[in-house]
Amino acid sequence: MDFDAILKELKTSLISLFGDKWADLKRESKKDIDQFLNDSKDKLKRWTELLVNGDLDLEDYEWLIKSQKDVMLMQALHSAGVNKISLGHFKNKVIKVIIDVVKTIVL
């Protein structure tokens, strides 16, 4: 498993997700994405390896990924005045993108 390739694809997909929703904040949001992926990198790698090795099923993997939701600060969106409900919905989309990317690459 090439985890660096997974991280690269996650970063690309998440930047695209930001750009689709808030095109005017795409550049600023890249910092938030980098920060989140850096803060979560070790956990994401460990959990993805467990998933690939069959030590975790997809349901448990999804639960673990969802546990990282609070780590997503999304400072650019918060500073731009995006309300908490919209941030929550967006974080859910981020979680879905992470799970979809990993499923596509490793399963």
C-alpha positions, 0 to 999 in steps of 0.5 A, a space after each residue: 500500500 502506497 500511503 503517500 499516494 492515498 494522501 495525495 489523492 485525498 488532498 486533491 479530492 478535498 481541495 476540489 470539494 472546497 473549490 466546488 462549495 466555496 470557490 473564493 476560499 479555495 486557496 485559504 482552505 488548502 491550509 486547513 486541508 494540509 493541517 487536517 491531513 498532517 494532524 491525522 496522518 499517523 492515525 489515517 495510515 494506521 487505520 488504513 493499514 489495518 483495513 487493508 490487512 483485514 484487521 478492521 472491517 469497513 464499518 469500523 474504519 468509517 467509525 474511526 474516520 468519523 472520530 476525526 471530525 472534531 480535528 477538522 478546524 476549517 479555520 478559513 470557513 469559520 473566519 469567512 462566517 460560515 455557520 456551524 450547521 454548514 460547517 458540520 455538513 461540510 465536515 460530513 462531506 469531507 469524511 465521505 470523501 476520505 472513505 470513498 477515496 480509501 475504498 477506491 484505492 485499497 479495496 
